[in-house]
Amino acid sequence: MNEYINLHAEFKSLHFPDKPFGFVSAMAKNSLAHQMRFSVESLENKLESQGEPRVLQFEIDESSCECESGWSLYANGRLAASGSVAFARQCFEQGEWEFRDLCEAAVSSSSEALSRDEFRLLRAARAIAAVGA
């Protein structure tokens, strides 16, 4: 009877770009949601350093069960990409920067780079909105 009952889910190992250092750090950084947000933040910094600044906002919809939850990426206030958390997991199974590269392609094709002043203004507005939330 025990031969056919195997309810153990096996996931492939994930390659996270934000490596944890220590036990407490691992508790926070071993979250897929954290790694997705970290990837988007590093993409925003990368685009700024390349002279193509865009303000990125990342949102994870966790209202339903984890297997059905999704994410959305906004560039300069417009939807640039969205998908399921399961798809994001597959990206991190392939490599640590796969998710960021996917987001970069979506952002580059869906929005234009901002001027330095527009970039600073939108970043300040995002920071103010975050305090109010």
Secondary structure, DSSP 8 states (H G I E B T S, - for coil): -TTS------------SS---SHHHHHHHT-HHHHHHHHHHHHHHHHHHTT----EEEEEE-SS-GGG-EEEEEETTEEEEEEEHHHHHHHHHH-TTHHHHHHHHHHHHH-----HHHHHHHHHHHHHHHHH-
